[in-house]
Amino acid sequence: MKKLMGILLVIAGTGTVAMAQGDYKNAIGMRVAPESYYDLFTVSYKTFAGDAGAFELNAGIGSRGYNYHDNAYHPFSLSASGTYQHHFETKLAGFKWFVGGGLTVYQAFSGSKNYRGFGFGFYPTGGVDYKFPLIPLNLSADYRPTILVTRPDNYDSFHATNFGISARYVIGR
């Protein structure tokens, strides 16, 4: 009976340690959004303000190519965004899901006036977040359907295909 209790305590202790290792305070890395024209590749910094609330900041580049009457336009964009995420625990250690929202700004540069200019928008967001228990790596996937309040002339006012994947190095607990 003592051996059984000892084994159960070790298993319970291991599970508690694994749960504690799933939490993190800060992480930095990259976010890739293959279908996004203003934030295709961004540097991503995420910090938790409490147990459930986190802020994610992104700064990066984007590009969108057009071919109109054999004239190719390839706007290049610089962007920045800020997101608030509220995380919810799951039964899986290190795995959370989140909802929230944010703002984005970008500047598109192009040889055509229809594809260059300033963009500003907002978005709801939702996704999943996983912190590996034994290594300082965080992965997340999110969806950010963006409503653009202002944008270059030939850009859509609703950007529905902003799916992203992030990989970040955990720098604090």
N, C-alpha and C positions, 0 to 999 in steps of 0.2 A: 504494500500500500504506500509506503514511504517513497519507493522508487517511482511509482505512478504519479504521486503528487510532485515529486522533483521534476519529472519529465514534463508534466503539465505547466509547472512554473517556468521552466526553461522556454517552452513553446510560447507561453503568454508573454514572457519578457522579450523574446525575439520579435514577436509581432508588435509589441509596443515600440521597440527600437526602430523597426522598419517603418512604422507610422510616423515616428518623430523625424526620421531621416527624409521622409517625403516632403516635409515642409521646407520652405526657403524664404529668405527675405528679399534678396536682390539677385538679378541675373541679367547678363548682357550677351547679345549674339546677333542673329540676323533673322529677318522675316522675308520670305519669298512669296509673291502673289502673281503667278504666271499670267493671269488674265487681266491684271490691273495695268492701266496705262500711265498712272501717275506715281504709283509706289510699287513698282515691279520688284525691286530689291532695296531693303532698308536695314539700317542698323536698328536693333531693338533693345530697349532697356526696360525692364519690368521691376517694380518695387511694390512690396506689400505695405499698406498703411495701417493694417490691423490684421486680424485673423482671416477675414474674408475679402476685404477690399484691397484692390491693387490698381496701380496706374502703369500703363504701358506707353512709352514714348518711342516714336519711330522717326527716323530721318533717312531719306534715300533718294533714289532715282527711278525714273520710268521712261518708257519709250513706246510710241505707237506709230506704226507705219501705215501709210495710205498710198494708193496708186490711183490717180485720177488722170485720165487721158495721157497715159505714159509719163506723167510727171510724178515722181515719188517724193512724198513728204514724210519725213521721219522726225516728228517732234520729240525733243528731249525734255524731261521734266525733273525738277528738284522739288521734293515734298517734305512735309513734316506733319505728324499727327499725334494726338494725345487721346488716350482711351481710359475710361474707368471701367473696371471689371469687378463684379461681385461673384465670388467663388462659392461653390457648394461642394461639400464632402460627398464622397461615394464610399462604398464598402471596400473598394480596392485601394490599397496603400499607395499614396503618392499621386493618385488620379483624382482630378476635380473637373467639374464643368462650370462654366461661367456665362453670365449675361452682362450687358452694360451698353455703353455708347461712347461716342467721341466726336472730335472735330478734326478736319484735315485742311491743309492749305498746300497749294502747289503753284509753281510757275512753269509754264510750258514754253519752250524756245523752238522756233521753226522758221524756215524761209517763207512760209505762207502766213499771212496775217490771220487767216481763219483757224490756224492750228496753234497760234501762240497767244499767251496771255495768262492771267491770274485765275486760279480756281480756288473756291472755298466751299466746303460742304460739311455735312454731319452724317452720322451713321449709328444705327443700333448694331450691336455685335453679340455674338454667341459663339461658344466653342468649348474645347476640352483642353486640359492642361495636365501634363504628367511630369513628375520629378522622379528620376531614377533613384532608388534607395541607396545604392552603394557608390555611385559616381556623381560628380557635380554637374549633371546635365539635365536640362529642362526642355521638353518638347511641347508644343501646342499647335492646335489647328483652329482657325477661326473663320467666321463669315462676317463681312462688313458691307452690306448693301448701302451704297453711298448716294445721298441726295445732294447734288451740287447746286448751291444757291447762286454762285457766279462761276463762269467757266469760259474758255475760248469758244468762239462761234461754232465750230464743227465738232465739239464734244457733246456727248449726251448729258442731259440734266439728271439722269438716274443711271447709276453704275451698279448693275445687279450682280456682276460676276467677280466681286472682290473676295475670293477665297485665299487664305494665306496659311503657310506653315512656318513655324518658328523653331529655331534651335538656339538655346542660350546656355552659357556657362554660368553656373551658380557661384556668386562671389560673396554671399553672406547668408547667414542663417538667422 
